[in-house]
């Protein structure tokens, strides 16, 4: 009999769930905030239902999902669920591996929460909720960093004394690894192999790039936490450490306030002063809003800069991939990013670019030396696959 999987990908402002019987996805649900209310979108057998939920239902989303599965007769009782797989975003060498969530794992998570509370708090709450509604279920933690453990020492290290790096486990771990792994599988399926020199752009509310050499990650833009790297929706990306010290001195912000500031008040939201949504910023720019233009230009500038850097690191480029919400849907931002990269061989076909939205497709000009593809990511399926591997060990 096929195992039944409950797959969970949770964040501070959204939560995603999927239910599988073996390899077959039966149900998918996405909880998120729209304006001042929370909503859930549920997909079952090709049908979609969207409705408002209370803050209590959002907080206890796992229980909501279990009840929904029962109401729809997908399961007869909660004990039929064999395992749950959770995306884990946490710094530390321990979390570079996919593992069964046991007492040791929970203790490590609590310890990591003290170091990066905004990233780890939501998944700890989720695990607590799971233990309440499914007290005997096996849980598997799927690392969002494991894909990047092939990075070289020079890509992984910060230039702090090794004694401090080792004592406090401060290295560049990288994230979005589950997404990069999903996209890599799809590249291999579409093209028969992963080209030797590939750059993947995961562009969404959180954004990062990964450089792949012969299918393995050799560098990525996020570091110890998901704050490093690109300009993101509300996350700051790269900033001079001296500027952080100066800002703290001038504002008298404590460390907890600075962490919240860098995670939720910066990025596109900080630059524009109005929105963290690419679609809204494009509309504002068309109406002459200069700050919206600055936010979009800065976002594209940083992606473009890393494409150039990673092309140099790979000693050339064979394939450039766009994925995640912005990468898959915004042909405008793809065009903006690729503009003036023609001398590198990155040449878009404008018509193909406009046509390929939220689906797979190649968007490079026919005579371009570098392939450019849009490949939707499927993190939920990737979590299921990795959970299956751990169960088989």
SVG drawing of the C-alpha trace seen along z (x, -y; Angstrom):
<svg xmlns="http://www.w3.org/2000/svg" viewBox="-17 -60 59 62">
<polyline fill="none" stroke="black" stroke-width="0.4" points="0.0,0.0 1.3,-3.5 2.5,-5.6 0.5,-8.7 2.6,-11.9 1.7,-15.3 4.3,-17.8 4.7,-21.2 6.5,-24.3 6.0,-27.0 7.1,-30.6 6.2,-33.6 3.5,-34.9 2.5,-31.9 2.1,-28.1 2.0,-25.5 0.7,-21.9 0.4,-19.0 -1.0,-15.5 0.3,-12.6 -0.6,-8.9 2.7,-7.4 3.8,-9.6 0.3,-11.0 -0.5,-14.5 -4.1,-14.4 -4.4,-17.9 -2.5,-21.1 -3.2,-24.1 -1.7,-27.6 -2.4,-29.8 -1.4,-33.5 -2.3,-37.0 -4.1,-39.2 -4.5,-42.8 -5.8,-42.5 -7.2,-39.0 -5.9,-35.5 -7.0,-33.2 -6.5,-29.6 -6.5,-28.2 -7.1,-24.5 -6.6,-22.4 -8.1,-18.9 -8.3,-17.0 -7.8,-20.1 -10.5,-22.0 -9.6,-25.1 -11.4,-26.7 -10.4,-29.9 -11.8,-31.3 -11.0,-33.5 -9.8,-31.9 -9.5,-33.3 -6.1,-34.1 -6.8,-31.1 -7.3,-28.8 -4.1,-30.2 -2.1,-29.6 -3.5,-26.0 -3.3,-25.4 -2.2,-21.8 -5.4,-20.9 -7.4,-22.8 -5.7,-20.6 -6.4,-17.4 -10.0,-18.3 -10.3,-19.1 -8.8,-15.8 -11.4,-14.1 -14.3,-16.2 -13.4,-15.4 -13.2,-11.7 -9.6,-11.6 -8.6,-9.9 -10.9,-8.1 -8.9,-9.0 -5.7,-11.0 -3.8,-7.8 -3.7,-6.9 -1.1,-9.6 2.3,-7.8 4.8,-10.6 5.2,-14.4 8.1,-16.1 9.0,-19.7 11.2,-22.2 13.8,-23.3 15.6,-26.7 18.2,-26.9 21.9,-27.8 24.4,-25.2 26.4,-22.2 23.9,-19.9 21.1,-21.1 23.1,-20.4 21.6,-16.9 18.0,-15.6 17.1,-13.9 14.4,-12.3 13.1,-14.9 13.8,-13.5 14.6,-15.0 18.1,-15.8 16.8,-17.5 14.3,-19.6 17.0,-20.6 19.2,-21.8 16.3,-23.7 15.7,-25.5 19.3,-26.4 19.3,-27.7 16.2,-29.7 18.1,-31.8 20.6,-32.6 18.1,-33.3 14.6,-33.5 12.7,-35.0 13.7,-32.1 13.2,-29.1 10.4,-30.2 7.6,-29.4 8.7,-25.8 9.1,-25.1 5.5,-26.3 4.5,-24.0 6.2,-21.0 4.4,-21.7 1.1,-21.8 1.9,-18.6 2.7,-16.9 -0.7,-18.0 -2.9,-16.7 -0.7,-13.8 1.2,-12.8 2.6,-9.5 3.5,-10.5 7.1,-10.3 8.5,-13.7 11.3,-14.3 13.3,-17.6 14.3,-18.3 17.2,-20.7 16.9,-23.8 20.7,-24.0 21.8,-20.4 22.0,-21.1 24.8,-23.6 27.0,-21.4 29.1,-20.8 30.3,-24.5 34.1,-24.9 35.8,-26.2 36.5,-29.5 32.7,-30.0 31.7,-28.7 33.9,-30.8 33.6,-34.3 36.9,-36.1 36.6,-35.9 39.2,-34.0 38.7,-30.3 38.7,-29.8 35.5,-31.9 33.9,-30.4 34.5,-26.9 33.4,-27.7 30.2,-29.4 29.6,-27.4 29.4,-30.6 29.7,-29.7 27.8,-30.3 25.1,-27.6 22.8,-29.0 19.1,-28.3 16.4,-27.6 18.3,-24.3 15.0,-22.3 13.9,-24.5 17.3,-24.3 17.2,-20.5 13.7,-20.4 14.7,-22.6 17.8,-20.5 15.7,-17.3 13.5,-19.1 16.5,-20.3 17.7,-16.8 14.3,-15.5 13.9,-18.3 17.4,-18.3 18.6,-14.8 21.4,-16.1 22.2,-19.2 24.6,-21.4 28.1,-21.7 27.7,-25.4 24.3,-26.4 23.0,-29.4 19.5,-29.1 17.7,-32.3 15.1,-31.6 13.3,-34.9 10.3,-35.4 9.6,-37.2 12.9,-35.6 15.4,-35.4 18.7,-33.8 21.0,-32.5 23.0,-29.3 25.9,-28.4 26.0,-24.7 29.1,-23.0 28.3,-19.6 25.0,-19.6 26.5,-20.5 26.2,-23.8 29.6,-25.6 28.2,-29.0 25.0,-30.7 24.0,-34.2 22.5,-33.5 24.8,-32.9 24.6,-32.1 21.0,-33.2 18.6,-34.0 19.4,-37.7 22.6,-37.8 22.7,-38.3 20.1,-39.8 17.6,-42.6 14.4,-40.8 10.8,-41.8 11.4,-43.0 14.9,-41.5 17.9,-43.7 20.4,-41.5 24.0,-42.6 25.0,-45.6 28.3,-46.8 28.9,-45.6 30.1,-49.1 26.8,-50.5 25.0,-48.1 27.2,-49.4 26.6,-53.0 22.8,-52.5 22.6,-50.8 24.6,-53.7 22.4,-56.4 19.0,-54.7 19.8,-53.0 18.1,-49.9 18.9,-46.8 19.9,-43.5 16.4,-42.1 15.0,-45.3 17.7,-45.4 17.0,-41.8 13.3,-42.6 14.2,-45.8 16.5,-43.9 14.0,-41.1 10.7,-43.1 11.4,-46.8 14.1,-46.8 14.4,-45.4 11.8,-46.5 9.6,-47.7 12.3,-49.9 13.5,-51.3 10.1,-52.1 8.5,-53.2 5.2,-51.7 5.2,-48.1 7.2,-44.8 5.2,-43.4 6.8,-43.4 3.5,-43.7 2.5,-46.8 5.9,-48.4 5.7,-47.9 2.3,-49.6 3.6,-52.4 6.6,-52.8 4.3,-53.1 2.6,-56.0 5.9,-57.8 6.8,-56.7 10.6,-57.2 11.1,-55.2 9.3,-52.2 11.6,-52.5 14.6,-52.6 13.4,-49.5 13.0,-47.5 16.2,-48.7 18.1,-47.8 16.6,-44.3 17.5,-43.7 21.0,-45.2 21.9,-42.8 20.6,-39.7 22.5,-40.8 25.7,-41.4 25.6,-37.9 24.9,-36.3 28.1,-38.0 30.0,-36.9 28.9,-33.3 29.6,-33.1 33.1,-34.1 33.2,-31.5 32.0,-28.8 34.4,-29.9 31.4,-30.4 27.7,-29.6 25.6,-27.0 22.2,-27.5 20.4,-30.3 17.2,-29.4 14.4,-31.6 12.1,-30.1 9.9,-30.9 7.0,-33.5 8.9,-36.4 11.1,-34.3 8.2,-32.2 5.6,-34.9 7.3,-38.3 8.5,-38.5 9.1,-42.2 11.7,-41.5 13.3,-38.7 13.8,-41.2 15.1,-43.8 17.6,-41.4 18.9,-40.1 19.1,-43.6 22.7,-44.5 24.0,-40.9 24.2,-40.2 28.0,-40.4 27.9,-37.4 25.7,-35.4 22.5,-36.0 20.0,-37.0 16.2,-36.9 13.6,-36.3 11.1,-39.0 8.1,-37.2 9.0,-33.8 9.7,-35.7 6.2,-37.2 4.5,-33.9 6.3,-31.7 4.5,-32.7 4.0,-30.2 5.1,-27.3 8.2,-25.6 9.8,-26.9 13.0,-28.3 13.0,-32.0 16.5,-32.6 16.9,-33.8 17.4,-30.9 21.0,-32.0 22.0,-32.7 25.0,-30.7 23.4,-30.4 20.1,-28.6 17.6,-30.6 14.7,-28.6 11.8,-29.2 11.3,-26.2 8.6,-26.2 9.9,-24.8 8.0,-22.2 9.4,-22.3 6.5,-20.2 7.3,-17.3 11.0,-17.6 10.3,-17.5 8.2,-14.3 11.0,-12.7 13.6,-13.5 11.3,-12.3 10.9,-9.0 14.7,-8.7 15.1,-9.2 12.3,-6.6 14.1,-4.1 17.4,-4.4"/>
</svg>
